[in-house]
Amino acid sequence: MVIEKLAIKNFDATELINSVIELDELRRSTQKQLDDLLAKSNQLAKEIGYLFKAGDRAAAEKIKQESGELKKTAKELESQLNETINSLNSKLIEIPNVPHQSVPKGITETDNELMHKEGELPEMPDGSLPHWDLATKYKIIDFDLGSKVTGAGFPFYRGKGARLQRALINFFLDEALEAGYLEYQPPLLINEDSGYGTGQLPDKEGQMYVVGEDNLFLIPTAEVPITNIYRNNILNVKDLPIKNVAYSNCFRREAGSYGKDVRGLNRLHQFDKVEIVQIAHPDHSYQILEEMKDYVAGLLRKLKLPFRIVKLCGGDLSFTAALTYDFEVYSAAQKRWLEVSSVSNFENFQANRMKLRFRDEVSKTQLAHTLNGSALALPRIVAALLENNQHENGISIPEVLKTYTGFNQIDCE
């Protein structure tokens, strides 16, 4: 069943699953041999004690010698068992999450299923500019300075550009608080256990920045530290769902990315994002996924950005997700759709890796479901806002942001 479902993700799991089954059978048989040996060793220990008490030292020494051989064999079996368990675990963490039954088959983003489309596409006047030219014209984002100080993909936000960033962050956070989310400010570095817990390791190890001396990783999203708050925890069912929100810088190497689709703010190595995370009861996680989807759609409506929602096909689905909705906004100057959010249900995939459980009314423990979504990622939101709201005298600010920015328009200095 797992092999068939993972085929929808275009992942051939046949060899991996067969290897896991073989290793698990070896683990079970080795464990049984070891248990039987330890049981016999315990029995011999009792016999040795009895014989010594009875004064039959010769018989006791003979059994003691046999017991010593058993202990030596037991030590070898224990070493073999640990080696098998390590091999099994290394295989298990390579298995992607199985997709939900509703995930469409497909290979690339062109096979994603359009679920919803909303808003009129803006008609731009002649001479409209893409956001990277607007950024230069109005001196609000400096890509060259970022390349000088750090490298490509690390821009400086300047003046009203920096204030627009801050306005969006505060707007997104305030909206989340109003919706009942608890705010966290997480660390920007995680340890290896956290990376494995949410599935970034080993799948995306090459896409993460590593602080090698300390074996720490810069976070690709606040999802990682926020979800790992509950690693190795047993929650009370009455506390579910748990709703958290966090703003953070995000870091992604994006190795191999190049071309017009990554120009300007389209793809960065460091960017800002507000992330929502929920820990849910398995019976309610898909209802919560729909609620999170509706929540993100509400943010885009308030910003008056044309958007569409697509359900990712198997080939476009991440290693960890069971079902994902992507949100895309329309970029008028680039004349294309830009992804600004992914809202995903991971079912119990991350919870199993993190040992995140809850105890129900009858004191039985079971794995929780984890969900998260970008609400929202800033770079492409900023790109679309700049491009879609440009006019001959400047760039208009959406009504909902004006109290946050303190200005109504971006114009030339």
KEKE-3310 file (N, C-alpha, C; in steps of 0.2 Angstrom, whole numbers, plus 5000, padded with zeros to 4 digits):
npx = (5004:5010:5020:5012:5005:5016:5020:5012:5018:5028:5039:5049:5047:5050:5062:5067:5056:5056:5068:5067:5057:5064:5075:5068:5062:5074:5078:5068:5070:5083:5081:5073:5081:5091:5083:5079:5091:5095:5085:5088:5101:5098:5091:5101:5109:5102:5102:5116:5118:5110:5117:5129:5125:5121:5133:5139:5151:5159:5149:5143:5153:5155:5143:5144:5154:5147:5138:5146:5149:5137:5134:5144:5140:5128:5132:5137:5126:5118:5125:5124:5110:5109:5116:5107:5095:5099:5102:5090:5082:5089:5085:5071:5069:5071:5059:5046:5032:5016:5004:4988:4972:4966:4975:4980:4987:5002:5017:5024:5022:5013:5004:4996:4981:4968:4959:4953:4949:4952:4947:4951:4962:4974:4975:4988:4996:5005:5022:5024:5033:5043:5045:5059:5064:5056:5060:5073:5070:5062:5070:5069:5073:5088:5097:5110:5118:5116:5122:5135:5138:5134:5130:5122:5104:5102:5095:5095:5083:5076:5072:5055:5053:5058:5050:5037:5039:5040:5027:5019:5023:5018:5005:5001:5004:4995:4983:4983:4984:4971:4964:4965:4978:4993:5007:5024:5042:5054:5070:5083:5091:5093:5094:5101:5092:5080:5079:5077:5066:5055:5057:5065:5078:5084:5080:5081:5094:5104:5099:5100:5107:5122:5129:5144:5154:5147:5137:5124:5109:5103:5086:5074:5061:5049:5041:5049:5056:5045:5035:5043:5043:5035:5041:5043:5033:5019:5003:4987:4971:4961:4968:4969:4964:4981:4986:4998:5008:5022:5034:5048:5065:5070:5080:5087:5096:5094:5100:5106:5097:5092:5090:5076:5065:5069:5073:5076:5064:5059:5065:5074:5088:5088:5074:5058:5045:5029:5022:5010:5005:4998:4993:4984:4970:4968:4956:4951:4959:4959:4948:4953:4963:4956:4951:4962:4966:4956:4958:4971:4967:4958:4968:4974:4963:4961:4972:4969:4974:4974:4971:4975:4971:4979:4979:4992:4999:5005:5019:5023:5022:5029:5042:5037:5024:5006:4995:4994:4990:4993:4995:4994:4999:4994:5006:5007:5016:5026:5017:5013:5010:5014:5020:5015:5011:5011:5000:4998:4994:5002:4998:5001:5015:5026:5024:5026:5040:5044:5039:5027:5013:4996:4985:4970:4953:4952:4964:4973:4986:4990:4997:4998:4991:5000:5000:5004:5006:5011:5008:5009:5022:5034:5042:5037:5024:5027:5032:5021:5013:5019:5021:5007:5001:5006:5007:5007:5012:5018:5017:5004:4998:4990:4974:4972:4985:4989:4988:4998:5010:5010:5011:5003:5007:5021:5033:5045:5060)
npy = (4994:5006:5007:5009:5021:5030:5030:5039:5051:5050:5042:5029:5017:5004:4996:5001:5000:4985:4983:4989:4980:4968:4971:4974:4961:4954:4962:4958:4944:4943:4950:4941:4930:4935:4938:4925:4920:4928:4925:4911:4913:4920:4909:4900:4907:4907:4893:4891:4898:4891:4878:4882:4885:4872:4866:4860:4863:4860:4857:4869:4878:4873:4876:4889:4892:4889:4899:4910:4909:4911:4924:4931:4928:4934:4947:4949:4947:4958:4969:4966:4968:4982:4987:4983:4990:5003:5003:5000:5012:5022:5019:5020:5034:5039:5037:5045:5055:5047:5052:5060:5053:5061:5068:5073:5064:5067:5076:5088:5106:5110:5100:5102:5104:5116:5125:5136:5153:5170:5188:5202:5203:5215:5228:5235:5251:5257:5256:5251:5244:5230:5223:5224:5234:5245:5245:5250:5262:5269:5268:5259:5245:5238:5228:5227:5232:5222:5211:5215:5216:5203:5193:5187:5187:5192:5205:5222:5231:5247:5263:5268:5255:5246:5250:5246:5232:5229:5234:5224:5212:5215:5217:5204:5197:5202:5199:5185:5184:5189:5179:5169:5163:5159:5169:5167:5170:5163:5154:5156:5146:5129:5112:5096:5086:5093:5096:5083:5080:5087:5084:5090:5086:5070:5075:5089:5093:5098:5110:5119:5131:5128:5129:5123:5121:5120:5112:5116:5122:5135:5141:5135:5139:5146:5135:5124:5126:5130:5119:5109:5112:5104:5091:5075:5076:5073:5077:5084:5079:5088:5100:5102:5109:5115:5131:5141:5155:5163:5175:5175:5177:5168:5155:5149:5140:5137:5130:5129:5137:5148:5161:5170:5168:5169:5182:5197:5199:5187:5175:5172:5170:5174:5178:5186:5179:5175:5162:5150:5137:5122:5110:5095:5085:5069:5066:5078:5085:5088:5096:5107:5110:5115:5126:5134:5136:5144:5155:5160:5164:5175:5184:5188:5193:5205:5212:5215:5207:5199:5181:5163:5147:5131:5113:5103:5092:5074:5074:5086:5088:5090:5081:5079:5082:5077:5082:5097:5114:5127:5144:5157:5173:5186:5193:5208:5215:5206:5197:5184:5170:5170:5160:5162:5156:5140:5129:5115:5098:5087:5075:5062:5061:5070:5070:5057:5056:5065:5060:5065:5065:5063:5062:5053:5053:5041:5038:5033:5034:5043:5047:5064:5075:5086:5103:5116:5133:5146:5163:5177:5173:5185:5191:5189:5193:5207:5210:5208:5218:5230:5230:5228:5239:5251:5267:5282:5292:5285:5272:5265:5261:5247:5249:5242:5242:5255:5261:5254:5257:5271:5279:5283:5281:5276:5286:5295:5300)
npz = (5000:5004:4995:4983:4986:4987:4974:4968:4972:4963:4967:4969:4979:4981:4983:4994:5004:5004:5009:5022:5028:5028:5036:5048:5050:5053:5064:5073:5074:5079:5091:5098:5099:5108:5119:5122:5126:5136:5145:5148:5153:5165:5171:5173:5181:5193:5195:5198:5210:5218:5218:5223:5236:5240:5241:5230:5222:5211:5201:5200:5196:5183:5176:5178:5169:5157:5158:5156:5143:5137:5140:5133:5120:5120:5121:5109:5101:5106:5101:5087:5086:5089:5079:5068:5071:5070:5056:5051:5056:5049:5036:5037:5040:5027:5020:5012:5017:5015:5002:5004:4999:4990:4983:4967:4953:4945:4938:4938:4942:4933:4933:4944:4953:4950:4962:4966:4961:4961:4961:4951:4937:4936:4925:4917:4915:4900:4901:4913:4927:4932:4949:4953:4946:4950:4963:4962:4956:4966:4977:4987:4989:4989:4979:4974:4984:4994:4988:4988:5002:5007:4997:4982:4983:4996:5000:5004:5013:5012:5019:5015:5010:5019:5030:5024:5024:5038:5041:5035:5042:5055:5052:5048:5059:5069:5063:5064:5078:5081:5076:5085:5087:5096:5099:5095:5097:5089:5090:5078:5074:5073:5081:5076:5079:5079:5065:5060:5066:5060:5047:5038:5038:5033:5020:5015:5017:5009:5006:5016:5027:5036:5052:5054:5064:5076:5073:5070:5062:5051:5051:5039:5039:5051:5055:5059:5072:5079:5078:5084:5097:5104:5103:5109:5118:5128:5125:5132:5127:5128:5126:5113:5097:5096:5093:5085:5081:5072:5068:5058:5051:5037:5030:5015:5005:4991:4981:4964:4958:4946:4933:4925:4933:4946:4948:4957:4970:4969:4972:4986:4997:5010:5019:5025:5035:5040:5050:5052:5064:5068:5080:5080:5083:5076:5070:5066:5058:5044:5043:5050:5041:5030:5036:5039:5026:5022:5030:5026:5013:5016:5021:5009:5002:5010:5007:4994:4983:4967:4967:4967:4971:4972:4972:4976:4965:4965:4961:4964:4977:4994:5003:5016:5017:5017:5011:5001:4999:4988:4987:4976:4970:4958:4947:4940:4932:4929:4923:4927:4939:4956:4969:4986:4997:5006:5012:5023:5027:5037:5043:5053:5051:5054:5068:5072:5070:5079:5090:5096:5105:5111:5125:5126:5132:5138:5143:5134:5123:5108:5091:5087:5074:5063:5056:5045:5039:5027:5032:5030:5017:5014:5002:4989:4990:4993:4980:4972:4977:4974:4960:4956:4961:4956:4948:4938:4947:4958:4970:4976:4993:5000:5008:5021:5026:5029:5041:5047:5040:5040:5029:5014:5001:4990:4984:4973:4981)
capx = (5000:5014:5023:5008:5004:5021:5021:5009:5023:5034:5044:5049:5049:5050:5068:5067:5051:5058:5074:5064:5054:5070:5079:5063:5062:5081:5078:5063:5073:5089:5078:5070:5087:5094:5078:5079:5098:5095:5081:5092:5106:5095:5090:5108:5112:5098:5105:5123:5117:5107:5122:5134:5122:5121:5139:5141:5155:5161:5144:5142:5158:5154:5137:5146:5158:5142:5134:5150:5149:5131:5135:5148:5136:5123:5135:5138:5119:5116:5129:5121:5104:5109:5117:5101:5091:5102:5101:5082:5080:5092:5080:5064:5068:5071:5053:5042:5025:5011:5000:4981:4969:4963:4981:4980:4993:5006:5024:5026:5017:5008:4998:4992:4973:4966:4954:4949:4953:4948:4950:4952:4969:4975:4977:4994:4997:5011:5028:5024:5039:5044:5047:5066:5065:5053:5064:5078:5067:5060:5076:5066:5076:5095:5099:5117:5121:5115:5127:5141:5139:5133:5129:5115:5099:5102:5094:5094:5076:5078:5066:5048:5053:5059:5043:5032:5041:5038:5020:5016:5024:5014:4998:5000:5004:4989:4977:4984:4982:4964:4961:4966:4985:4998:5013:5031:5047:5058:5077:5084:5095:5090:5099:5100:5086:5074:5078:5075:5059:5050:5058:5070:5084:5089:5078:5083:5100:5108:5096:5100:5114:5125:5135:5147:5157:5142:5132:5117:5106:5098:5080:5071:5055:5048:5038:5053:5057:5038:5033:5048:5042:5031:5044:5044:5028:5012:4998:4981:4967:4957:4971:4969:4970:4985:4987:5004:5010:5028:5037:5055:5069:5070:5086:5087:5102:5091:5106:5105:5092:5094:5086:5072:5060:5072:5076:5073:5062:5056:5068:5079:5092:5085:5067:5054:5039:5024:5020:5005:5006:4993:4994:4977:4967:4968:4949:4949:4965:4957:4943:4957:4967:4952:4950:4968:4966:4951:4961:4976:4963:4956:4973:4975:4957:4962:4977:4966:4978:4971:4975:4972:4973:4980:4980:4998:4999:5010:5025:5025:5021:5035:5044:5034:5016:5001:4991:4996:4987:4998:4992:4998:4996:4996:5011:5005:5022:5029:5012:5013:5007:5019:5018:5016:5010:5009:4996:4999:4993:5007:4995:5006:5022:5031:5023:5029:5047:5046:5036:5022:5007:4992:4982:4963:4949:4953:4971:4976:4990:4991:5000:4994:4993:5003:4998:5006:5005:5013:5003:5012:5029:5034:5045:5032:5018:5029:5033:5015:5010:5023:5019:5000:4998:5010:5004:5012:5015:5021:5015:4999:4998:4983:4970:4973:4992:4991:4989:5004:5015:5011:5010:4998:5010:5028:5035:5052:5063)
capy = (5000:5012:5008:5011:5028:5034:5031:5045:5056:5048:5040:5022:5015:4996:4993:5004:4996:4979:4983:4990:4974:4963:4973:4973:4954:4953:4965:4954:4937:4944:4952:4935:4926:4939:4937:4918:4919:4931:4921:4905:4915:4921:4903:4897:4911:4904:4886:4892:4900:4885:4873:4884:4884:4865:4864:4857:4868:4858:4858:4876:4881:4870:4880:4896:4893:4889:4905:4915:4909:4914:4931:4933:4927:4939:4954:4949:4948:4965:4973:4965:4971:4989:4989:4982:4995:5009:5003:5001:5019:5026:5018:5023:5041:5040:5036:5051:5054:5045:5057:5059:5050:5066:5071:5071:5062:5072:5076:5095:5110:5110:5095:5104:5105:5123:5124:5142:5159:5176:5194:5204:5204:5222:5231:5240:5256:5257:5258:5248:5241:5224:5226:5225:5241:5249:5245:5255:5269:5272:5268:5255:5239:5238:5222:5227:5232:5215:5207:5218:5214:5196:5189:5187:5184:5195:5212:5227:5235:5254:5268:5265:5248:5243:5251:5241:5225:5229:5234:5218:5208:5217:5216:5197:5194:5205:5195:5179:5184:5190:5172:5164:5160:5162:5171:5165:5172:5157:5155:5156:5141:5123:5107:5091:5082:5097:5095:5077:5079:5090:5081:5094:5081:5071:5077:5095:5095:5102:5117:5122:5134:5124:5131:5117:5120:5119:5107:5119:5124:5141:5138:5137:5142:5145:5129:5119:5127:5130:5112:5105:5114:5098:5085:5070:5078:5070:5083:5082:5080:5094:5106:5102:5110:5121:5136:5145:5159:5166:5178:5174:5177:5161:5155:5144:5140:5137:5128:5128:5142:5154:5163:5176:5167:5170:5188:5202:5196:5180:5169:5174:5166:5176:5182:5186:5175:5174:5155:5148:5130:5119:5103:5094:5078:5066:5066:5085:5089:5090:5102:5112:5112:5120:5133:5137:5138:5150:5161:5163:5167:5181:5189:5190:5198:5211:5215:5216:5204:5193:5175:5157:5141:5125:5108:5101:5085:5070:5075:5093:5088:5089:5075:5078:5083:5072:5086:5104:5119:5132:5151:5161:5180:5188:5199:5211:5217:5200:5193:5177:5169:5169:5157:5166:5152:5133:5126:5108:5094:5082:5070:5060:5060:5073:5068:5050:5057:5069:5056:5070:5062:5066:5056:5054:5053:5034:5038:5030:5039:5042:5052:5070:5078:5093:5107:5123:5137:5153:5168:5175:5174:5192:5193:5189:5198:5214:5210:5209:5224:5235:5229:5229:5246:5256:5272:5286:5296:5282:5266:5265:5256:5245:5252:5239:5243:5262:5262:5251:5260:5278:5283:5281:5280:5276:5290:5296:5304)
capz = (5000:5005:4988:4978:4987:4986:4967:4966:4972:4958:4972:4968:4986:4981:4986:5001:5008:5005:5014:5029:5030:5029:5042:5053:5052:5056:5071:5077:5076:5084:5098:5101:5101:5113:5124:5124:5129:5143:5150:5149:5157:5171:5174:5175:5187:5199:5197:5201:5217:5222:5218:5228:5243:5241:5242:5224:5219:5204:5196:5200:5191:5176:5174:5178:5163:5152:5158:5153:5136:5135:5141:5127:5114:5121:5120:5101:5098:5107:5096:5081:5087:5089:5072:5064:5073:5067:5049:5050:5057:5043:5030:5039:5039:5020:5017:5012:5019:5009:5000:5005:4994:4986:4979:4960:4950:4941:4939:4939:4944:4928:4934:4950:4952:4951:4966:4967:4958:4964:4960:4944:4935:4935:4918:4919:4909:4896:4904:4920:4928:4937:4955:4954:4943:4954:4969:4961:4955:4972:4982:4993:4990:4986:4978:4973:4991:4997:4985:4990:5009:5008:4991:4979:4987:5002:4998:5009:5012:5014:5019:5015:5008:5026:5033:5021:5027:5045:5041:5033:5047:5060:5050:5048:5066:5072:5060:5067:5085:5081:5074:5091:5088:5101:5096:5098:5093:5089:5088:5071:5073:5076:5081:5071:5081:5077:5058:5058:5068:5055:5040:5034:5037:5028:5014:5012:5020:5005:5005:5023:5029:5042:5056:5055:5071:5082:5070:5070:5055:5050:5050:5033:5041:5058:5056:5062:5079:5083:5079:5088:5104:5106:5102:5115:5123:5128:5126:5134:5121:5129:5124:5105:5093:5098:5087:5086:5075:5073:5063:5058:5045:5034:5026:5011:5000:4985:4976:4957:4956:4942:4927:4926:4938:4953:4949:4962:4976:4967:4976:4990:5002:5017:5018:5031:5034:5046:5049:5057:5065:5072:5082:5080:5084:5069:5067:5064:5055:5038:5044:5051:5035:5026:5040:5038:5019:5021:5034:5021:5008:5019:5021:5002:5000:5013:5003:4987:4978:4964:4969:4965:4975:4968:4976:4973:4963:4969:4960:4967:4985:4997:5006:5022:5017:5014:5006:5002:4995:4987:4985:4971:4968:4951:4947:4934:4928:4926:4919:4929:4946:4961:4975:4992:5003:5006:5018:5022:5033:5038:5047:5059:5049:5059:5075:5073:5070:5085:5096:5098:5106:5115:5129:5126:5138:5142:5145:5128:5119:5100:5088:5084:5067:5063:5050:5045:5033:5027:5032:5023:5015:5012:4996:4983:4992:4991:4973:4968:4979:4971:4953:4954:4963:4953:4944:4936:4952:4963:4971:4982:4999:5002:5014:5027:5028:5029:5048:5049:5036:5042:5023:5009:4994:4989:4978:4973:4986)
cpx = (5004:5018:5019:5006:5010:5023:5017:5013:5029:5040:5044:5051:5050:5056:5068:5063:5053:5064:5072:5061:5059:5073:5074:5063:5069:5081:5074:5067:5079:5086:5076:5076:5090:5089:5079:5086:5098:5091:5085:5098:5104:5093:5096:5110:5108:5101:5112:5122:5114:5113:5127:5131:5122:5127:5142:5145:5157:5156:5142:5147:5157:5148:5139:5150:5153:5139:5139:5150:5142:5131:5139:5144:5130:5125:5135:5131:5116:5119:5126:5114:5104:5111:5111:5096:5093:5101:5094:5080:5083:5088:5073:5064:5069:5064:5049:5035:5021:5006:4992:4978:4967:4969:4980:4987:4996:5013:5026:5021:5012:5002:4994:4985:4971:4959:4949:4953:4948:4951:4951:4959:4970:4977:4982:4995:5004:5017:5028:5030:5039:5046:5054:5068:5062:5057:5070:5075:5065:5065:5073:5069:5082:5097:5107:5121:5121:5121:5134:5143:5139:5134:5123:5110:5098:5101:5094:5087:5078:5072:5059:5048:5054:5053:5038:5033:5038:5030:5016:5017:5019:5007:4997:5000:4998:4983:4977:4982:4974:4960:4962:4973:4989:5004:5019:5036:5053:5065:5078:5089:5092:5095:5097:5093:5079:5073:5075:5067:5053:5051:5062:5076:5081:5087:5081:5090:5104:5106:5097:5107:5116:5130:5139:5150:5153:5136:5125:5115:5102:5092:5077:5064:5053:5044:5042:5054:5050:5035:5037:5047:5039:5034:5045:5039:5022:5007:4991:4976:4963:4961:4972:4963:4974:4987:4993:5005:5017:5031:5045:5058:5069:5076:5086:5092:5100:5096:5103:5099:5095:5089:5081:5067:5063:5075:5072:5071:5059:5059:5074:5082:5090:5079:5063:5047:5035:5021:5015:5006:5001:4994:4987:4976:4967:4961:4947:4954:4963:4952:4948:4961:4962:4951:4956:4969:4962:4954:4966:4972:4961:4961:4974:4969:4958:4967:4975:4971:4974:4975:4971:4975:4973:4981:4986:4997:5005:5017:5028:5024:5028:5036:5039:5026:5012:4996:4993:4992:4992:4993:4997:4995:4998:5001:5010:5011:5025:5024:5012:5011:5013:5017:5020:5015:5009:5005:4995:4997:4998:5004:5000:5013:5027:5030:5026:5037:5049:5043:5031:5016:5003:4988:4974:4960:4950:4960:4975:4980:4991:4994:4996:4995:4996:5001:5002:5005:5009:5008:5005:5019:5029:5036:5040:5026:5021:5030:5027:5012:5013:5021:5012:4997:5002:5006:5009:5016:5018:5017:5010:4999:4991:4980:4972:4980:4993:4992:4996:5010:5016:5011:5006:5001:5018:5029:5043:5054:5065)
cpy = (5006:5013:5011:5019:5032:5035:5037:5051:5055:5046:5032:5019:5007:4993:4995:5001:4989:4978:4984:4983:4969:4965:4972:4966:4952:4956:4960:4947:4938:4946:4945:4930:4929:4938:4930:4917:4922:4928:4915:4907:4917:4914:4899:4901:4908:4897:4887:4894:4894:4880:4875:4883:4877:4862:4860:4862:4866:4859:4865:4880:4879:4875:4887:4897:4893:4896:4911:4915:4912:4921:4934:4933:4933:4946:4955:4951:4955:4970:4972:4968:4978:4991:4988:4988:5002:5009:5003:5008:5023:5025:5021:5030:5044:5040:5042:5049:5052:5050:5055:5057:5055:5069:5068:5068:5067:5072:5083:5099:5111:5105:5097:5106:5112:5122:5130:5148:5165:5182:5196:5205:5211:5223:5236:5244:5254:5259:5255:5244:5235:5227:5227:5232:5246:5250:5250:5262:5273:5272:5264:5248:5239:5231:5221:5228:5226:5211:5209:5215:5207:5192:5190:5184:5186:5202:5216:5231:5242:5259:5265:5258:5244:5244:5247:5234:5225:5230:5228:5213:5209:5216:5208:5194:5196:5201:5188:5179:5185:5183:5167:5161:5163:5163:5169:5169:5167:5158:5153:5150:5135:5117:5101:5087:5086:5096:5088:5076:5082:5088:5085:5090:5074:5074:5083:5097:5099:5109:5121:5125:5130:5128:5125:5116:5118:5114:5109:5121:5130:5138:5140:5140:5141:5139:5124:5120:5127:5123:5108:5107:5107:5091:5081:5073:5074:5075:5080:5084:5086:5101:5107:5105:5116:5125:5141:5149:5162:5169:5176:5176:5169:5161:5148:5145:5140:5135:5127:5132:5147:5156:5168:5175:5168:5177:5192:5198:5189:5174:5172:5169:5167:5180:5181:5182:5175:5167:5154:5140:5128:5112:5101:5086:5075:5066:5073:5089:5091:5096:5108:5115:5117:5126:5137:5140:5144:5156:5164:5167:5174:5186:5192:5195:5205:5215:5217:5213:5199:5187:5169:5152:5135:5119:5104:5093:5081:5072:5082:5093:5086:5082:5073:5078:5078:5076:5094:5108:5125:5139:5154:5168:5181:5194:5202:5213:5211:5195:5186:5177:5167:5166:5161:5162:5145:5132:5119:5104:5088:5075:5068:5059:5063:5071:5061:5051:5060:5065:5062:5066:5066:5060:5058:5053:5046:5033:5034:5036:5037:5048:5058:5071:5085:5096:5113:5127:5144:5158:5175:5176:5181:5194:5194:5193:5205:5215:5212:5216:5230:5235:5231:5236:5252:5261:5277:5291:5292:5275:5266:5260:5254:5248:5249:5240:5250:5264:5259:5255:5267:5282:5279:5279:5280:5281:5291:5301:5311)
cpz = (5000:4998:4983:4979:4985:4978:4964:4967:4968:4962:4971:4975:4987:4985:4993:5006:5010:5010:5021:5032:5032:5035:5049:5055:5055:5064:5076:5079:5080:5091:5102:5103:5107:5120:5127:5128:5136:5148:5152:5154:5164:5175:5177:5181:5194:5201:5200:5208:5221:5223:5223:5235:5245:5242:5236:5220:5212:5199:5195:5195:5184:5173:5173:5171:5157:5152:5155:5146:5133:5135:5135:5121:5114:5120:5112:5098:5100:5102:5089:5080:5086:5082:5067:5065:5070:5059:5047:5051:5051:5037:5031:5038:5031:5016:5017:5015:5013:5008:5002:4999:4988:4981:4972:4958:4946:4943:4941:4941:4939:4929:4940:4948:4954:4956:4967:4963:4959:4963:4952:4943:4933:4928:4919:4913:4906:4901:4911:4921:4933:4943:4956:4951:4947:4961:4968:4960:4961:4978:4988:4994:4986:4985:4977:4980:4995:4994:4987:4998:5010:5002:4988:4983:4994:5002:5005:5008:5015:5014:5019:5013:5015:5030:5031:5024:5034:5046:5040:5038:5053:5058:5050:5055:5070:5070:5064:5075:5086:5080:5080:5091:5093:5098:5099:5094:5094:5088:5081:5069:5077:5076:5076:5073:5079:5069:5056:5060:5063:5048:5036:5033:5037:5021:5011:5015:5016:5004:5011:5024:5036:5045:5058:5062:5076:5079:5071:5063:5056:5048:5043:5033:5048:5060:5060:5069:5083:5084:5084:5096:5107:5105:5109:5120:5122:5130:5129:5128:5122:5127:5116:5102:5097:5092:5089:5080:5077:5067:5063:5051:5043:5030:5022:5005:4993:4979:4969:4954:4952:4937:4930:4932:4945:4953:4954:4968:4975:4971:4979:4995:5009:5015:5024:5029:5041:5045:5054:5058:5070:5074:5083:5081:5077:5066:5064:5060:5048:5038:5045:5045:5031:5030:5039:5031:5018:5025:5029:5016:5010:5019:5014:5000:5003:5010:4996:4982:4974:4966:4967:4970:4971:4973:4972:4971:4966:4967:4962:4974:4988:5001:5012:5022:5014:5009:5007:4997:4994:4985:4981:4970:4961:4951:4940:4929:4925:4922:4921:4937:4950:4967:4981:4998:5002:5012:5018:5028:5032:5041:5052:5057:5053:5066:5077:5074:5077:5091:5100:5099:5110:5119:5128:5132:5142:5143:5140:5124:5112:5097:5086:5077:5068:5056:5051:5038:5033:5027:5034:5022:5012:5005:4990:4984:4990:4984:4970:4971:4975:4964:4952:4956:4961:4948:4942:4941:4958:4964:4977:4987:5000:5008:5021:5030:5030:5037:5051:5046:5039:5035:5018:5002:4995:4983:4978:4978:4983)
residu = (MET:VAL:ILE:GLU:LYS:LEU:ALA:ILE:LYS:ASN:PHE:ASP:ALA:THR:GLU:LEU:ILE:ASN:SER:VAL:ILE:GLU:LEU:ASP:GLU:LEU:ARG:ARG:SER:THR:GLN:LYS:GLN:LEU:ASP:ASP:LEU:LEU:ALA:LYS:SER:ASN:GLN:LEU:ALA:LYS:GLU:ILE:GLY:TYR:LEU:PHE:LYS:ALA:GLY:ASP:ARG:ALA:ALA:ALA:GLU:LYS:ILE:LYS:GLN:GLU:SER:GLY:GLU:LEU:LYS:LYS:THR:ALA:LYS:GLU:LEU:GLU:SER:GLN:LEU:ASN:GLU:THR:ILE:ASN:SER:LEU:ASN:SER:LYS:LEU:ILE:GLU:ILE:PRO:ASN:VAL:PRO:HIS:GLN:SER:VAL:PRO:LYS:GLY:ILE:THR:GLU:THR:ASP:ASN:GLU:LEU:MET:HIS:LYS:GLU:GLY:GLU:LEU:PRO:GLU:MET:PRO:ASP:GLY:SER:LEU:PRO:HIS:TRP:ASP:LEU:ALA:THR:LYS:TYR:LYS:ILE:ILE:ASP:PHE:ASP:LEU:GLY:SER:LYS:VAL:THR:GLY:ALA:GLY:PHE:PRO:PHE:TYR:ARG:GLY:LYS:GLY:ALA:ARG:LEU:GLN:ARG:ALA:LEU:ILE:ASN:PHE:PHE:LEU:ASP:GLU:ALA:LEU:GLU:ALA:GLY:TYR:LEU:GLU:TYR:GLN:PRO:PRO:LEU:LEU:ILE:ASN:GLU:ASP:SER:GLY:TYR:GLY:THR:GLY:GLN:LEU:PRO:ASP:LYS:GLU:GLY:GLN:MET:TYR:VAL:VAL:GLY:GLU:ASP:ASN:LEU:PHE:LEU:ILE:PRO:THR:ALA:GLU:VAL:PRO:ILE:THR:ASN:ILE:TYR:ARG:ASN:ASN:ILE:LEU:ASN:VAL:LYS:ASP:LEU:PRO:ILE:LYS:ASN:VAL:ALA:TYR:SER:ASN:CYS:PHE:ARG:ARG:GLU:ALA:GLY:SER:TYR:GLY:LYS:ASP:VAL:ARG:GLY:LEU:ASN:ARG:LEU:HIS:GLN:PHE:ASP:LYS:VAL:GLU:ILE:VAL:GLN:ILE:ALA:HIS:PRO:ASP:HIS:SER:TYR:GLN:ILE:LEU:GLU:GLU:MET:LYS:ASP:TYR:VAL:ALA:GLY:LEU:LEU:ARG:LYS:LEU:LYS:LEU:PRO:PHE:ARG:ILE:VAL:LYS:LEU:CYS:GLY:GLY:ASP:LEU:SER:PHE:THR:ALA:ALA:LEU:THR:TYR:ASP:PHE:GLU:VAL:TYR:SER:ALA:ALA:GLN:LYS:ARG:TRP:LEU:GLU:VAL:SER:SER:VAL:SER:ASN:PHE:GLU:ASN:PHE:GLN:ALA:ASN:ARG:MET:LYS:LEU:ARG:PHE:ARG:ASP:GLU:VAL:SER:LYS:THR:GLN:LEU:ALA:HIS:THR:LEU:ASN:GLY:SER:ALA:LEU:ALA:LEU:PRO:ARG:ILE:VAL:ALA:ALA:LEU:LEU:GLU:ASN:ASN:GLN:HIS:GLU:ASN:GLY:ILE:SER:ILE:PRO:GLU:VAL:LEU:LYS:THR:TYR:THR:GLY:PHE:ASN:GLN:ILE:ASP:CYS:GLU)
# end
